[in-house]
């Protein structure tokens, strides 16, 4: 049975706030949370709000869920462009420090990064376009992260950069024992990745996202 109050709530939730981050191709989405004695309700994702902000629709081909213990760092991960792998990331339980890294060679913000807290209180989401690097660290005892991906996981196209690379100097939280997977611990430094020629190119990424946007004009 559908209650009238539920219908009214669902009809008034198109008021998400969107903020572009300093790294081009990344946005922070803040939903409006409706609460009452039963709990809360929010729209975790709306195609209309996303398309208005980003200029294209998000085609979801895979959704991932990870559960991490405190101090776990996952990333920095990225995929070859094209087709890359754009991500819409949310922390559905706990608290994480979520980091976007500009790995696109010749980008005006190349090798720069920006970090935001994502948690299960504000229910914010971070979107990263194709070609950007992504990493996060679990700050709460456990953290559950969900992310919608524009492309499925493809091992031959997936790469990484070491999250503790001193040249990047990401401000990971102090006072935590940090844990990396064997794969992430063996990832190359930024300089080594540049030398190996595995990083995405700014112009190729721009052309690719422009073609995606043309589909929705």
N, C-alpha and C positions, 0 to 999 in steps of 0.2 A: 504494500500500500504506500502511495506517495502522499506525504503531508503537504499542505499548502505552504507552510513555512519553508520547507525544503525547496519547493519550486521558486518561491520569491528569492531565497538566498542565491540560488544558482543563477537567477536572472540579473543579479546586481553585482556580479563579481568581475566585471570587465574593467578593472581599474589597477592594473599592474603598473608599477613604476620601473622604468628602464634607464640605466646609466651606462654610457659608453666608457670603457676603461682607457687608460693612456696607451696601451698597446692596441694598435688598429686591428679590428677583427674580433674584439672581445667585448662582451656586454654583461652587466649584472642586472638580473631581473628580481624585483622585490614584489611578491604578490600581496594583495590585501587579504588579511586573515579575518574571517568572521568567526566569532566565538559566542557560545551560550552555555548554559549549564550542562549540556550534553557533551561539549567538547569544541572542536574547531572544524572549519571547512574552508578550503581555498582551492583555487585553480592552480595546480602546479605547473601547467603549461597550456598556453592558448596559441594556436597558429596565427590568429589575427594580430595579437600583440607582438608576437615574434616577427612576423613578416613586416609589420609597420616599422619596427626598430631596425631590423637587419637588412630588409630590402629583398628578401627571398623567403620561401617556405623552408621548413626543416623536414627533410625526408628521413625518417627513422628506419634503419635497416637492422639495428641490433640495440638491445637494452641490457646493460651490465649492472650487477649489484656486487659490491665488495664490502666485506666486514673486516675492519682492521683494529688491532690493539694499539694502545697509546704509544706514540713514538714511531709508528710505522710510516715510512715514506714510500709512496708509489710514484714512479716517474723518475726523470722527465721523459715522457713518451710522445712520439709523433709518427706520422705515416707519410709515405711518398705522395707527392702531388704531381699530377692527378692520380687517383681521385681524392687522396687524403682521407682524413677522418675527423669531421667536425663533431664536437661534443657539447651536450647540454647537461651540466653537472649539478646535482643536488645532494645535500646531506640530509638523509631522512631520519637519522638517529645519531645524536652526539654532536660533536664539533670538530671541524677540520680547518686547517689553513690550506686554502686552495690557491695554486700558483699558475699563472700563465706566463710563458716565456716566448719571446719572439725569436724564433730560429730561422726566419726567412732571410737568407743572404741578400744584402742590399736594401733591406727594409730601413726606413728612417729611424726605427726603434730597435734595430738588430741587437741581439744579446741583452736587451732590457727585459725586466720582468715586473709583474705586479701581483700582489697577494691580497686575497680577501678571506674573511672568515665566513664559512658556510655552516649553518647549524639547523637543528630541528626546532628552534624557537622562531626565527624570522622566516625560515623556509625559502631563503633566497636561492637563486640558481645562477650559475656562470656559464655563458656560452663562449666557445672558442672555435673560430673558423679554421678551415683547412690550412695546414702548414704551421700552426702554432704548437708549441710544446706545452704539455700539461703534467702537473705533479701536485700531490697533496700530502699533508702530514696529519695523522690522527692526534688530536689534542685531548680528547676525552678518553676515559678508560677503554671504551670501544666506540667505533664510529661506523655507521652503515652509509655507504655512498651509492647513489644510483646515477647512471649517466646514459642518456640516449645518444646513439652514434649514427652518423650519416652513412657509414659503410661498415660492413662486418669486419671482424678481426681477420687479418691476413698476415701470417708470420713473415712472409717474404717481403712485405712492404713496411713492416713495423721496425722502428729504430728507437734509440734512446740516447740521452746525454746524461752524464753523471750529475745527480742532484746536489752533490756537495762540492762541485767544481769551484775552486776559490776564485776563478776569474768571473764567474757569475755572481758569487757572494750573495746567494739567496739567504734572507734572514729567517732561517728555521728557528723554531722556539728553543730557548735555552732551558737547561735543567731537565731535559728529557733524554732518555737513552734512545737513540735513533736506530731503527731497524730497516735494512734494505734487503730486497731479494737478491739472490746470486746474480741474476740478470742485470738488475739496476746497479749493483756494486761493480760489475764488470763493464758498464757503459763507458764510452769514451768521453774525454773532456770536450768542451766546446771547441777548443783549438784543434784537437784531433779530429773532431767531426767535420770541421771546415776543411781540413787538409784531405780527409778521405772523400770529400765531395758528396756526403750523404744528406746534407741539409737541404730543405726546400729553398727555391729561389723566389724572391719577392715578386718579380714580374710574372712568373708562371702562376703563382698563387692568385695574383690580382686578375689575370686573364680568366682563370678558372672560376673564381667567384663571380666575376662579371657575367660570364656565360650562364651561371646558375640564376643570377638575378634576372637576366633577360627572359627566362622562362615564365616569370611571374609578373612581368610588366603589363 
